[in-house]
Amino acid sequence: MIRVARLARGLSAEDAAALAQVKLGAARWRQIERGYKTRDEPVHAPPRTLAHMARVVGVTPEQLEDVGRGDAAEILREILRATGSSTPEAGPALSPDEELFRRVVTAAAKELRVRPDASDEIMRRVRRDLEEAQPPLEPPRRALAEPEPEAPDPATGRTDLSDLVRVHRAETGLSLAEVAARALDPTSGEHVIEADWLGRLERAELGPAEHPEYPQLDALADVLGLDPGAVQEAAGVQFMDVHTVWSDDGQVRAVVTGELDSEDLAKVHNLMRLYGRAPKR
């Protein structure tokens, strides 16, 4: 608890040891935080030393006892409130818990000397771990309304594929990470979908360079048990404003750009009747 509280305050072990009112170096501080010098040699700090360490990181002896009762998160929130919020930045505001998470991660990265250029990959894996730790979703009842995507595709104003994938993934009870892990190219066996990309697809947030291609569409159809043709049609509508029109007998298909009004739709059906297969005699 002392180590997490220290990180929440943004203190290094050297800084914290210097603030303690007892003779305590950074190496000794870290040993007490870990609880051992080596794996076979535990460390037992005197109560007076622990009290000074707790004072430095803003934790009282009573709060240290509360940790055993599951109150650690609330103690850290109190530290955050006491130290104040960070300097306002551009972008959406963080909740108190999110700001606390940010401080702990930043302080830990500094202490462990994590390079800034490695942080993106680390946080991607953290996100994957968090997604995998979520309990499987129960298939929703069809009577319940499905959550709406955040925004339609800016080019077409449509969310056909996003809606199709989001609804069927919820029905299967699979997480984003589970779908991504199962989405393989049948030829090469390589993963063709990432959980982050899939989440943005469901929210209709993909940029033009990220639109799905056939391997991704086929993998989604396979994992979610969807008809590949239906998946491709939904993608065509959402990302290219390409619509499929079927003849009345379902034997002829026409592909058109943009939605047709009733008059143009009747013309397309007439053409399909003219050029459709002749009935067998």
ZADO-1210 file (C-alpha; in nm, 4 decimals, padded with zeros to 6 digits):
<atoms>
<atom x="00.0000" y="00.0000" z="00.0000" code="MET" pos="1"/>
<atom x="00.2839" y="00.2402" z="00.0846" code="ILE" pos="2"/>
<atom x="00.4378" y="00.1921" z="-00.2598" code="ARG" pos="3"/>
<atom x="00.1104" y="00.2550" z="-00.4443" code="VAL" pos="4"/>
<atom x="00.0420" y="00.5621" z="-00.2289" code="ALA" pos="5"/>
<atom x="00.3931" y="00.6891" z="-00.3048" code="ARG" pos="6"/>
<atom x="00.3354" y="00.6442" z="-00.6765" code="LEU" pos="7"/>
<atom x="-00.0026" y="00.8184" z="-00.6498" code="ALA" pos="8"/>
<atom x="00.1803" y="01.1199" z="-00.5077" code="ARG" pos="9"/>
<atom x="00.4368" y="01.1060" z="-00.7869" code="GLY" pos="10"/>
<atom x="00.7307" y="01.0487" z="-00.5501" code="LEU" pos="11"/>
<atom x="01.0380" y="00.8440" z="-00.6326" code="SER" pos="12"/>
<atom x="01.1840" y="00.6186" z="-00.3633" code="ALA" pos="13"/>
<atom x="01.4772" y="00.8617" z="-00.3347" code="GLU" pos="14"/>
<atom x="01.2463" y="01.1589" z="-00.2803" code="ASP" pos="15"/>
<atom x="01.0328" y="00.9727" z="-00.0281" code="ALA" pos="16"/>
<atom x="01.3344" y="00.8490" z="00.1713" code="ALA" pos="17"/>
<atom x="01.4727" y="01.2035" z="00.1880" code="ALA" pos="18"/>
<atom x="01.1433" y="01.3289" z="00.3368" code="LEU" pos="19"/>
<atom x="01.1317" y="01.0646" z="00.6081" code="ALA" pos="20"/>
<atom x="01.2316" y="01.1784" z="00.9575" code="GLN" pos="21"/>
<atom x="01.4354" y="00.8644" z="01.0150" code="VAL" pos="22"/>
<atom x="01.7612" y="00.7495" z="00.8585" code="LYS" pos="23"/>
<atom x="01.6346" y="00.5657" z="00.5542" code="LEU" pos="24"/>
<atom x="01.7936" y="00.5315" z="00.2119" code="GLY" pos="25"/>
<atom x="01.6130" y="00.4643" z="-00.1157" code="ALA" pos="26"/>
<atom x="01.7329" y="00.1012" z="-00.1267" code="ALA" pos="27"/>
<atom x="01.6046" y="00.0347" z="00.2255" code="ARG" pos="28"/>
<atom x="01.2757" y="00.2101" z="00.1410" code="TRP" pos="29"/>
<atom x="01.2227" y="-00.0190" z="-00.1576" code="ARG" pos="30"/>
<atom x="01.3047" y="-00.3282" z="00.0492" code="GLN" pos="31"/>
<atom x="01.0432" y="-00.2359" z="00.3087" code="ILE" pos="32"/>
<atom x="00.7872" y="-00.1704" z="00.0350" code="GLU" pos="33"/>
<atom x="00.8532" y="-00.5132" z="-00.1154" code="ARG" pos="34"/>
<atom x="00.8728" y="-00.6844" z="00.2233" code="GLY" pos="35"/>
<atom x="01.1996" y="-00.8659" z="00.1508" code="TYR" pos="36"/>
<atom x="01.5689" y="-00.8099" z="00.0737" code="LYS" pos="37"/>
<atom x="01.5949" y="-01.1290" z="-00.1276" code="THR" pos="38"/>
<atom x="01.3343" y="-01.3952" z="-00.1920" code="ARG" pos="39"/>
<atom x="01.4610" y="-01.5895" z="00.1091" code="ASP" pos="40"/>
<atom x="01.5224" y="-01.2931" z="00.3406" code="GLU" pos="41"/>
<atom x="01.2120" y="-01.1029" z="00.4568" code="PRO" pos="42"/>
<atom x="01.2312" y="-00.7473" z="00.5891" code="VAL" pos="43"/>
<atom x="01.0666" y="-00.6484" z="00.9166" code="HIS" pos="44"/>
<atom x="01.0486" y="-00.2707" z="00.9593" code="ALA" pos="45"/>
<atom x="01.0003" y="-00.1229" z="01.3090" code="PRO" pos="46"/>
<atom x="00.6557" y="00.0338" z="01.3669" code="PRO" pos="47"/>
<atom x="00.8204" y="00.3767" z="01.4056" code="ARG" pos="48"/>
<atom x="00.9804" y="00.3473" z="01.0610" code="THR" pos="49"/>
<atom x="00.6529" y="00.2356" z="00.9021" code="LEU" pos="50"/>
<atom x="00.4729" y="00.5285" z="01.0647" code="ALA" pos="51"/>
<atom x="00.7241" y="00.7752" z="00.9169" code="HIS" pos="52"/>
<atom x="00.6976" y="00.6143" z="00.5734" code="MET" pos="53"/>
<atom x="00.3188" y="00.6294" z="00.5873" code="ALA" pos="54"/>
<atom x="00.3307" y="00.9969" z="00.6848" code="ARG" pos="55"/>
<atom x="00.5529" y="01.0796" z="00.3869" code="VAL" pos="56"/>
<atom x="00.3109" y="00.9237" z="00.1366" code="VAL" pos="57"/>
<atom x="00.0015" y="01.0654" z="00.3093" code="GLY" pos="58"/>
<atom x="-00.1317" y="00.7478" z="00.4698" code="VAL" pos="59"/>
<atom x="-00.2144" y="00.7167" z="00.8384" code="THR" pos="60"/>
<atom x="-00.1459" y="00.3996" z="01.0422" code="PRO" pos="61"/>
<atom x="-00.5232" y="00.3563" z="01.0699" code="GLU" pos="62"/>
<atom x="-00.5562" y="00.3637" z="00.6917" code="GLN" pos="63"/>
<atom x="-00.2849" y="00.1006" z="00.6572" code="LEU" pos="64"/>
<atom x="-00.5023" y="-00.1247" z="00.8697" code="GLU" pos="65"/>
<atom x="-00.8028" y="-00.0389" z="00.6525" code="ASP" pos="66"/>
<atom x="-00.6222" y="-00.1796" z="00.3475" code="VAL" pos="67"/>
<atom x="-00.6863" y="-00.5278" z="00.4779" code="GLY" pos="68"/>
<atom x="-01.0586" y="-00.4522" z="00.4787" code="ARG" pos="69"/>
<atom x="-01.0577" y="-00.3637" z="00.1092" code="GLY" pos="70"/>
<atom x="-01.0466" y="00.0169" z="00.1470" code="ASP" pos="71"/>
<atom x="-00.7237" y="00.0754" z="-00.0482" code="ALA" pos="72"/>
<atom x="-00.8980" y="00.2380" z="-00.3461" code="ALA" pos="73"/>
<atom x="-01.0768" y="00.4894" z="-00.1259" code="GLU" pos="74"/>
<atom x="-00.7525" y="00.5729" z="00.0539" code="ILE" pos="75"/>
<atom x="-00.5873" y="00.6461" z="-00.2794" code="LEU" pos="76"/>
<atom x="-00.8802" y="00.8665" z="-00.3783" code="ARG" pos="77"/>
<atom x="-00.8267" y="01.0662" z="-00.0599" code="GLU" pos="78"/>
<atom x="-00.4617" y="01.1132" z="-00.1551" code="ILE" pos="79"/>
<atom x="-00.5684" y="01.2380" z="-00.4970" code="LEU" pos="80"/>
<atom x="-00.8165" y="01.4857" z="-00.3464" code="ARG" pos="81"/>
<atom x="-00.5511" y="01.6082" z="-00.1024" code="ALA" pos="82"/>
<atom x="-00.2884" y="01.6653" z="-00.3728" code="THR" pos="83"/>
<atom x="-00.5299" y="01.8324" z="-00.6140" code="GLY" pos="84"/>
<atom x="-00.5868" y="01.7775" z="-00.9846" code="SER" pos="85"/>
<atom x="-00.3168" y="01.8051" z="-01.2417" code="SER" pos="86"/>
<atom x="-00.2830" y="02.1000" z="-01.4752" code="THR" pos="87"/>
<atom x="-00.5810" y="02.1115" z="-01.7148" code="PRO" pos="88"/>
<atom x="-00.5023" y="01.9719" z="-02.0569" code="GLU" pos="89"/>
<atom x="-00.6717" y="01.9671" z="-02.3932" code="ALA" pos="90"/>
<atom x="-00.9091" y="01.6781" z="-02.4468" code="GLY" pos="91"/>
<atom x="-01.1821" y="01.5150" z="-02.2417" code="PRO" pos="92"/>
<atom x="-01.1587" y="01.5506" z="-01.8646" code="ALA" pos="93"/>
<atom x="-01.0622" y="01.2446" z="-01.6637" code="LEU" pos="94"/>
<atom x="-01.2697" y="01.1113" z="-01.3790" code="SER" pos="95"/>
<atom x="-01.1002" y="01.1073" z="-01.0345" code="PRO" pos="96"/>
<atom x="-01.0342" y="00.7336" z="-01.0632" code="ASP" pos="97"/>
<atom x="-00.8938" y="00.7735" z="-01.4157" code="GLU" pos="98"/>
<atom x="-00.6681" y="01.0585" z="-01.2997" code="GLU" pos="99"/>
<atom x="-00.5487" y="00.8412" z="-01.0112" code="LEU" pos="100"/>
<atom x="-00.4713" y="00.5577" z="-01.2534" code="PHE" pos="101"/>
<atom x="-00.2817" y="00.7994" z="-01.4749" code="ARG" pos="102"/>
<atom x="-00.0691" y="00.9257" z="-01.1855" code="ARG" pos="103"/>
<atom x="00.0179" y="00.5797" z="-01.0591" code="VAL" pos="104"/>
<atom x="00.1100" y="00.4548" z="-01.4075" code="VAL" pos="105"/>
<atom x="00.3176" y="00.7664" z="-01.4867" code="THR" pos="106"/>
<atom x="00.5058" y="00.7511" z="-01.1572" code="ALA" pos="107"/>
<atom x="00.5678" y="00.3775" z="-01.1930" code="ALA" pos="108"/>
<atom x="00.6954" y="00.4253" z="-01.5489" code="ALA" pos="109"/>
<atom x="00.9392" y="00.6932" z="-01.4316" code="LYS" pos="110"/>
<atom x="01.0644" y="00.4764" z="-01.1471" code="GLU" pos="111"/>
<atom x="01.1088" y="00.1740" z="-01.3723" code="LEU" pos="112"/>
<atom x="01.2661" y="00.3956" z="-01.6418" code="ARG" pos="113"/>
<atom x="01.0189" y="00.2926" z="-01.9083" code="VAL" pos="114"/>
<atom x="01.0932" y="00.4698" z="-02.2354" code="ARG" pos="115"/>
<atom x="00.8154" y="00.6985" z="-02.3667" code="PRO" pos="116"/>
<atom x="00.8275" y="00.5225" z="-02.7038" code="ASP" pos="117"/>
<atom x="00.7496" y="00.1895" z="-02.5320" code="ALA" pos="118"/>
<atom x="00.4454" y="00.3207" z="-02.3459" code="SER" pos="119"/>
<atom x="00.2022" y="00.2781" z="-02.6387" code="ASP" pos="120"/>
<atom x="00.2683" y="-00.0945" z="-02.6665" code="GLU" pos="121"/>
<atom x="00.2545" y="-00.1387" z="-02.2885" code="ILE" pos="122"/>
<atom x="-00.0809" y="00.0399" z="-02.2613" code="MET" pos="123"/>
<atom x="-00.2165" y="-00.1607" z="-02.5551" code="ARG" pos="124"/>
<atom x="-00.1379" y="-00.4777" z="-02.3628" code="ARG" pos="125"/>
<atom x="-00.2861" y="-00.3320" z="-02.0441" code="VAL" pos="126"/>
<atom x="-00.6042" y="-00.2606" z="-02.2345" code="ARG" pos="127"/>
<atom x="-00.6085" y="-00.6171" z="-02.3663" code="ARG" pos="128"/>
<atom x="-00.5587" y="-00.7533" z="-02.0144" code="ASP" pos="129"/>
<atom x="-00.8466" y="-00.5402" z="-01.8842" code="LEU" pos="130"/>
<atom x="-01.0756" y="-00.6535" z="-02.1642" code="GLU" pos="131"/>
<atom x="-00.9906" y="-01.0186" z="-02.1031" code="GLU" pos="132"/>
<atom x="-01.0549" y="-00.9751" z="-01.7306" code="ALA" pos="133"/>
<atom x="-01.4128" y="-00.8606" z="-01.7910" code="GLN" pos="134"/>
<atom x="-01.6751" y="-01.1302" z="-01.7308" code="PRO" pos="135"/>
<atom x="-01.8412" y="-01.2656" z="-02.0476" code="PRO" pos="136"/>
<atom x="-02.1491" y="-01.0751" z="-02.1511" code="LEU" pos="137"/>
<atom x="-02.4784" y="-01.2567" z="-02.1183" code="GLU" pos="138"/>
<atom x="-02.6752" y="-01.2680" z="-02.4441" code="PRO" pos="139"/>
<atom x="-02.9246" y="-00.9801" z="-02.4210" code="PRO" pos="140"/>
<atom x="-03.2931" y="-01.0364" z="-02.4688" code="ARG" pos="141"/>
<atom x="-03.4093" y="-00.9228" z="-02.8084" code="ARG" pos="142"/>
<atom x="-03.6717" y="-00.7063" z="-02.6436" code="ALA" pos="143"/>
<atom x="-03.3950" y="-00.4883" z="-02.4976" code="LEU" pos="144"/>
<atom x="-03.2750" y="-00.2024" z="-02.7144" code="ALA" pos="145"/>
<atom x="-02.9178" y="-00.2334" z="-02.8352" code="GLU" pos="146"/>
<atom x="-02.6816" y="00.0557" z="-02.7508" code="PRO" pos="147"/>
<atom x="-02.6537" y="00.3081" z="-03.0279" code="GLU" pos="148"/>
<atom x="-02.3143" y="00.3737" z="-03.1896" code="PRO" pos="149"/>
<atom x="-02.1523" y="00.7025" z="-03.0993" code="GLU" pos="150"/>
<atom x="-02.1534" y="00.8396" z="-03.4536" code="ALA" pos="151"/>
<atom x="-02.2365" y="00.7242" z="-03.8071" code="PRO" pos="152"/>
<atom x="-01.9674" y="00.6929" z="-04.0695" code="ASP" pos="153"/>
<atom x="-01.8849" y="01.0507" z="-04.1732" code="PRO" pos="154"/>
<atom x="-01.8752" y="00.9634" z="-04.5453" code="ALA" pos="155"/>
<atom x="-02.2111" y="00.7886" z="-04.5742" code="THR" pos="156"/>
<atom x="-02.3939" y="00.8625" z="-04.2499" code="GLY" pos="157"/>
<atom x="-02.4585" y="00.4875" z="-04.2125" code="ARG" pos="158"/>
<atom x="-02.3752" y="00.2348" z="-03.9400" code="THR" pos="159"/>
<atom x="-02.4946" y="-00.0903" z="-04.1021" code="ASP" pos="160"/>
<atom x="-02.1832" y="-00.2996" z="-04.0397" code="LEU" pos="161"/>
<atom x="-02.1166" y="-00.1417" z="-03.6994" code="SER" pos="162"/>
<atom x="-02.4685" y="-00.2303" z="-03.5851" code="ASP" pos="163"/>
<atom x="-02.4523" y="-00.5818" z="-03.7292" code="LEU" pos="164"/>
<atom x="-02.1212" y="-00.6650" z="-03.5589" code="VAL" pos="165"/>
<atom x="-02.2069" y="-00.5012" z="-03.2272" code="ARG" pos="166"/>
<atom x="-02.5428" y="-00.6774" z="-03.1923" code="VAL" pos="167"/>
<atom x="-02.4171" y="-01.0239" z="-03.2898" code="HIS" pos="168"/>
<atom x="-02.1064" y="-00.9984" z="-03.0720" code="ARG" pos="169"/>
<atom x="-02.3310" y="-00.9184" z="-02.7746" code="ALA" pos="170"/>
<atom x="-02.5512" y="-01.2149" z="-02.8601" code="GLU" pos="171"/>
<atom x="-02.2527" y="-01.4517" z="-02.8686" code="THR" pos="172"/>
<atom x="-02.1247" y="-01.3217" z="-02.5350" code="GLY" pos="173"/>
<atom x="-01.7725" y="-01.2725" z="-02.6745" code="LEU" pos="174"/>
<atom x="-01.5499" y="-00.9875" z="-02.5645" code="SER" pos="175"/>
<atom x="-01.3639" y="-00.7680" z="-02.8131" code="LEU" pos="176"/>
<atom x="-01.0410" y="-00.9490" z="-02.7258" code="ALA" pos="177"/>
<atom x="-01.1999" y="-01.2913" z="-02.7746" code="GLU" pos="178"/>
<atom x="-01.3302" y="-01.2026" z="-03.1207" code="VAL" pos="179"/>
<atom x="-00.9912" y="-01.0588" z="-03.2180" code="ALA" pos="180"/>
<atom x="-00.8135" y="-01.3738" z="-03.0961" code="ALA" pos="181"/>
<atom x="-01.0384" y="-01.5984" z="-03.3074" code="ARG" pos="182"/>
<atom x="-01.0376" y="-01.3825" z="-03.6218" code="ALA" pos="183"/>
<atom x="-00.7808" y="-01.5559" z="-03.8409" code="LEU" pos="184"/>
<atom x="-00.6987" y="-01.5503" z="-04.2101" code="ASP" pos="185"/>
<atom x="-00.7937" y="-01.9028" z="-04.3268" code="PRO" pos="186"/>
<atom x="-00.5035" y="-01.9107" z="-04.5718" code="THR" pos="187"/>
<atom x="-00.2143" y="-01.7780" z="-04.3623" code="SER" pos="188"/>
<atom x="-00.3547" y="-01.8362" z="-04.0131" code="GLY" pos="189"/>
<atom x="-00.2563" y="-01.4816" z="-03.9165" code="GLU" pos="190"/>
<atom x="-00.4662" y="-01.2578" z="-03.6919" code="HIS" pos="191"/>
<atom x="-00.6454" y="-01.0010" z="-03.9070" code="VAL" pos="192"/>
<atom x="-00.8362" y="-00.8049" z="-03.6396" code="ILE" pos="193"/>
<atom x="-00.7252" y="-00.6206" z="-03.3253" code="GLU" pos="194"/>
<atom x="-00.9558" y="-00.5587" z="-03.0293" code="ALA" pos="195"/>
<atom x="-00.9019" y="-00.1815" z="-03.0452" code="ASP" pos="196"/>
<atom x="-00.9912" y="-00.1714" z="-03.4155" code="TRP" pos="197"/>
<atom x="-01.3011" y="-00.3839" z="-03.3533" code="LEU" pos="198"/>
<atom x="-01.4174" y="-00.1539" z="-03.0752" code="GLY" pos="199"/>
<atom x="-01.3850" y="00.1483" z="-03.3009" code="ARG" pos="200"/>
<atom x="-01.5686" y="-00.0359" z="-03.5790" code="LEU" pos="201"/>
<atom x="-01.8607" y="-00.0992" z="-03.3429" code="GLU" pos="202"/>
<atom x="-01.8615" y="00.2704" z="-03.2466" code="ARG" pos="203"/>
<atom x="-01.8364" y="00.3750" z="-03.6141" code="ALA" pos="204"/>
<atom x="-01.5098" y="00.5582" z="-03.5486" code="GLU" pos="205"/>
<atom x="-01.2841" y="00.4060" z="-03.8153" code="LEU" pos="206"/>
<atom x="-01.0903" y="00.6425" z="-04.0371" code="GLY" pos="207"/>
<atom x="-01.0873" y="00.6063" z="-04.4167" code="PRO" pos="208"/>
<atom x="-00.7553" y="00.4179" z="-04.4093" code="ALA" pos="209"/>
<atom x="-00.8926" y="00.1683" z="-04.1553" code="GLU" pos="210"/>
<atom x="-01.2006" y="00.0454" z="-04.3408" code="HIS" pos="211"/>
<atom x="-01.2322" y="-00.3353" z="-04.3346" code="PRO" pos="212"/>
<atom x="-01.1209" y="-00.5464" z="-04.6276" code="GLU" pos="213"/>
<atom x="-01.2281" y="-00.8961" z="-04.7350" code="TYR" pos="214"/>
<atom x="-01.0043" y="-01.0944" z="-04.4948" code="PRO" pos="215"/>
<atom x="-01.1408" y="-00.8971" z="-04.1991" code="GLN" pos="216"/>
<atom x="-01.5009" y="-00.9229" z="-04.3186" code="LEU" pos="217"/>
<atom x="-01.4706" y="-01.2972" z="-04.3764" code="ASP" pos="218"/>
<atom x="-01.3125" y="-01.3453" z="-04.0326" code="ALA" pos="219"/>
<atom x="-01.5924" y="-01.1476" z="-03.8647" code="LEU" pos="220"/>
<atom x="-01.8546" y="-01.3548" z="-04.0443" code="ALA" pos="221"/>
<atom x="-01.6853" y="-01.6782" z="-03.9361" code="ASP" pos="222"/>
<atom x="-01.6375" y="-01.5842" z="-03.5684" code="VAL" pos="223"/>
<atom x="-01.9842" y="-01.4316" z="-03.5225" code="LEU" pos="224"/>
<atom x="-02.1701" y="-01.6914" z="-03.7294" code="GLY" pos="225"/>
<atom x="-02.2918" y="-01.4403" z="-03.9874" code="LEU" pos="226"/>
<atom x="-02.3626" y="-01.4809" z="-04.3578" code="ASP" pos="227"/>
<atom x="-02.0509" y="-01.3546" z="-04.5424" code="PRO" pos="228"/>
<atom x="-02.2672" y="-01.1927" z="-04.8101" code="GLY" pos="229"/>
<atom x="-02.4661" y="-01.0010" z="-04.5492" code="ALA" pos="230"/>
<atom x="-02.1438" y="-00.8784" z="-04.3864" code="VAL" pos="231"/>
<atom x="-02.0034" y="-00.7609" z="-04.7199" code="GLN" pos="232"/>
<atom x="-02.3282" y="-00.5861" z="-04.8101" code="GLU" pos="233"/>
<atom x="-02.3376" y="-00.4044" z="-04.4747" code="ALA" pos="234"/>
<atom x="-01.9763" y="-00.2925" z="-04.5246" code="ALA" pos="235"/>
<atom x="-02.0502" y="-00.1685" z="-04.8754" code="GLY" pos="236"/>
<atom x="-02.3440" y="00.0394" z="-04.7521" code="VAL" pos="237"/>
<atom x="-02.1594" y="00.1903" z="-04.4548" code="GLN" pos="238"/>
<atom x="-01.8234" y="00.2688" z="-04.6105" code="PHE" pos="239"/>
<atom x="-01.8877" y="00.3121" z="-04.9849" code="MET" pos="240"/>
<atom x="-02.2608" y="00.3905" z="-05.0066" code="ASP" pos="241"/>
<atom x="-02.2957" y="00.0836" z="-05.2292" code="VAL" pos="242"/>
<atom x="-02.6339" y="-00.0908" z="-05.2015" code="HIS" pos="243"/>
<atom x="-02.7485" y="-00.4347" z="-05.3148" code="THR" pos="244"/>
<atom x="-03.0873" y="-00.4774" z="-05.4793" code="VAL" pos="245"/>
<atom x="-03.2297" y="-00.8263" z="-05.5296" code="TRP" pos="246"/>
<atom x="-03.4877" y="-00.9329" z="-05.7828" code="SER" pos="247"/>
<atom x="-03.8280" y="-01.0466" z="-05.6607" code="ASP" pos="248"/>
<atom x="-03.7326" y="-01.4129" z="-05.7041" code="ASP" pos="249"/>
<atom x="-03.3957" y="-01.3663" z="-05.5333" code="GLY" pos="250"/>
<atom x="-03.2049" y="-01.4934" z="-05.8366" code="GLN" pos="251"/>
<atom x="-03.0590" y="-01.1658" z="-05.9693" code="VAL" pos="252"/>
<atom x="-02.8602" y="-00.9070" z="-05.7792" code="ARG" pos="253"/>
<atom x="-02.7840" y="-00.5484" z="-05.8767" code="ALA" pos="254"/>
<atom x="-02.5286" y="-00.3221" z="-05.7105" code="VAL" pos="255"/>
<atom x="-02.6036" y="00.0500" z="-05.7112" code="VAL" pos="256"/>
<atom x="-02.4402" y="00.3586" z="-05.5661" code="THR" pos="257"/>
<atom x="-02.6558" y="00.5593" z="-05.3273" code="GLY" pos="258"/>
<atom x="-03.0049" y="00.4847" z="-05.2055" code="GLU" pos="259"/>
<atom x="-03.2715" y="00.4716" z="-05.4767" code="LEU" pos="260"/>
<atom x="-03.6114" y="00.6334" z="-05.4635" code="ASP" pos="261"/>
<atom x="-03.9168" y="00.4252" z="-05.5518" code="SER" pos="262"/>
<atom x="-03.9080" y="00.5286" z="-05.9196" code="GLU" pos="263"/>
<atom x="-03.5412" y="00.4343" z="-05.9718" code="ASP" pos="264"/>
<atom x="-03.5881" y="00.1154" z="-05.7715" code="LEU" pos="265"/>
<atom x="-03.8719" y="00.0127" z="-06.0048" code="ALA" pos="266"/>
<atom x="-03.6446" y="00.0751" z="-06.3041" code="LYS" pos="267"/>
<atom x="-03.3735" y="-00.1493" z="-06.1579" code="VAL" pos="268"/>
<atom x="-03.6254" y="-00.4269" z="-06.0918" code="HIS" pos="269"/>
<atom x="-03.7490" y="-00.3953" z="-06.4508" code="ASN" pos="270"/>
<atom x="-03.3928" y="-00.4299" z="-06.5825" code="LEU" pos="271"/>
<atom x="-03.3363" y="-00.7366" z="-06.3663" code="MET" pos="272"/>
<atom x="-03.6531" y="-00.8945" z="-06.5054" code="ARG" pos="273"/>
<atom x="-03.5350" y="-00.8238" z="-06.8605" code="LEU" pos="274"/>
<atom x="-03.1848" y="-00.9625" z="-06.8108" code="TYR" pos="275"/>
<atom x="-03.2641" y="-01.2319" z="-06.5593" code="GLY" pos="276"/>
<atom x="-03.2451" y="-01.6002" z="-06.6300" code="ARG" pos="277"/>
<atom x="-03.5193" y="-01.7342" z="-06.8516" code="ALA" pos="278"/>
<atom x="-03.7377" y="-01.9928" z="-06.6767" code="PRO" pos="279"/>
<atom x="-03.6618" y="-02.3528" z="-06.7668" code="LYS" pos="280"/>
<atom x="-03.9236" y="-02.5293" z="-06.9816" code="ARG" pos="281"/>
</atoms>
